[in-house]
Amino acid sequence: MNKDLEPGTAGVADPATPAVIADSAAGIAVPVTREEAQVTTRVVDTGRGVRVSKTVTEQPEEIREVLWHETVDVQRVPVDRVVAEAPPSRYEGDVLVVPVLEEILVVEKRYRIREELHITRVRKQHEHRETVPLRVEDVRVEAFDDGAAGGRHPSHEEEQRS
C-alpha cells in the first residue's frame, strides 16, 4: 500500500493514506510511514575562472661541429711527347693525371701529349661555431574572480549564512 512520493515533498509520506499495521486480536492499529531522500545537482555561476598564459623565450645555444672543406690543386705539367693513341686518365697515388691532347699534322696522324693536369685533393679541417636560438615555453595558470562582493557570488553568501 505504499504510495510513491511526489518530487518536492522532501520525502514526507502522504498523511491522508498512511500504511497501517493492525493486530486483530488486540484491536491496536499502528501507522507505518517511510521517508525517501532525493539528491539533485544544480549549476551555480560563481564568477570565478582560470587564466592560462604562455610566453615563448629564446635561449642562445652554441653548437660545435667539425666540417670538412675540400678544394683541388691543379698543376699544369708540360710533357711534349708523341704517342700512338690517346692514353686514359690515371691515378698516381692520390693524384689524378689527365692527359691533354692535340693533333699535329704530319704525313700521318700521331698523338703528342702536350701537357698533363696533375690534380690533388686537399682536405682541410676547421671548427665551425654558431649560436642558434632555441625556444622555451613558460606557462602560468592563475585563478581570478569576476564577481561582485569581493569575488563571492551572492548565492554563496546566502548559503553560508543559513
Helices and strands as residue ranges (DSSP letters): E 19-23, E 28-32, E 48-83, E 90-92, E 95-104, E 110-145, H 154-161
